[in-house]
Amino acid sequence: MAAPLLVRNRNYRLLFGAGTLTNLGDGLVVLALPWLATLMTQDAVAIGAVAAAGRLPWLLFAIPAGVIIDQTDLRKLIARADLLRAAIVVAILMLAMSKEGEGAVWVLAGLAFLLGAAEVLRDNAAQTMLPSIVESKDLEVANGQLWSSEQLTGQFIGPPLAGVLIAMGIGIPFGFDAALLVLAAGLVWMISLKPKTPVQTNFRTALVEGITFMRGDPLLLRLAVVLGVANFIATAVVTIQILFAQDVLAISSYSYGLILSVAAVGAITGSLLAPWFIARLGTQLCLYLSIATWGIGYGAIGLGHSAVVMAVALFFVMAAAMLWNVITVSWRQRRIPSALLGRVNSIYRFFGWGSMPLGAMCGGVLVSALEQDFGREIALRATFVCAGAACMLLLVYAMFKLRLD
C-alpha cells in the first residue's frame, strides 16, 4: 500500500502547508474586510464596491498573468506574491486603526484591489505548479486535499476566529494574516523544482498562443463561461450576505462566523467525498447535481427565516461547489499542455473569475434599487431568490452544452 501523498511528496507537503497558512489568513480577512467596511458605511453600493475591488483584478489581469506565470520561476513568484500581500494587509491594518471618516471605505476598496491583484498571480501560479509536483494519477487526491484544507482553514477556522478577534479589535485579524503570509512565503521558497524552460517568444506571441488554444477547445471555453456565470451569481449573493445576516437575521459577528464555518464543513465534505461521488454517479451527473444544489440553496436562504436555514443551505451549496471544483480543475490540468498551462489556465479563470466584480456590484446595486420601493428586507431576500432562479437556468444550459465524459 502506497504511503499517503502528503507523506511521500516533500514538495507537495510544502505547497500544502503554505496554502494552509495563506487560506487561514484569507479566512480571517473574508470576515474582517467586509466587517470593517460596514463600520465605515452602511451604503450597500459602497460595501459592494469593496467586494468588487477585490475581484476586479481577475477581470483586468488574469490573462496577462498567465504569460508571466509561463515565463517565471513559479516558486519565487508565489513567495514574492505572498510577501506583497503581507505588505498590503499591513496597510489595511493601519487604515483600520486610523480615525478616518466615511470616505475611508474607498481607500479600503483601493487596498482590496491591490490585494486581489497579488492574489491573481499567486493563485494561478500555485494551480499551475501542482501538475509539476504530483503525478497525473494523484491530481484528484491532491486537489481534493488542497480544497479541503482551504475550506477547513479559510472558512471553518478563520471566520469564527476572526469574529473573536474583531471583538478584541478590528485590526487584529489583519495583523495575524500578515504574519501567516510571511510564513507561507518561507515554505514556498523551500520547494525544489527543476529549472523551468522559459517561453521562447515575446509577450504578445505567447499570449496569442494561449488564446488560440482556448478558442480551439469549445468544451473548455463553454466550461469557463458556465463557471463565470456561476461565480457572478455567487458573488452577488456573497456581497449582500453579511447585510442579510445583520439586517434580516440580526446575528452577531461571531454567529455569522459560525454560519460560515458550517458552510466550510460542507465544503470539506464535498472535497473529500468528490472522488467517491464521481466514481459512482459519473462526472456528468455530478456536474448537474452541483448546479442544481446551488439553485436550491440560494432559494432556501432567501425564503428562510433563521440562521439555521442559512447555515444548512450554505453547507450544501459549498459541498456542491467543491465537487464541481475537484472535477473541473483536475480535468483542466490534464487537458491543457504543460507548456501552455499558465496561459490557458489564466484565460479560463479570466472568464470564470472575471465576472466576480461585476456580480459583487450587481448584488449591491440590486439591493439599493429594490429597497426604495419594497424595503430592505425584501430587497435582500429577492437577491437570493433571483440567484436561485438564475442557477436553474444555468442548469438547463449545462445539460445541453457540457459533456465532460
ABEGO torsion letter per residue (X at the ends): XBBBAAAABAAAAAAAAAAAAAAAAAAAAAAAAAAAAAAABABAAAAAAAAAAAAAAAAAAAAAAAAAAAABBAAAAAAAAAAAAAAAAAAAAAAAABABBAAAAAAAAAAAAAAAAAAAAAAAAAAAAAAAABBAAAAAAAAAAAAAAAAAAAAAAAAAAAAAAAAAEAAAAAAAAAAAAAAAAAAAAABBBBBBBBBABBAAAAAAAAAAAAAABAAAAAAAAAAAAAAAAAAAAAAAAAAAAAAAAGBBAAAAAAAAAAAAAAAAAAAAAAAAAAAAAEAAAAAAAAAAAAAAAAAAAAABABAAAAAAAAAAAAAAAAAAAAAAAAAAAAABBAAAAAAAAAAAAAAAAAAAAAAAAAAAAAAAAAAAAAEAAAAAAAAAAAAAAAAAAAAAAAAAABBAX
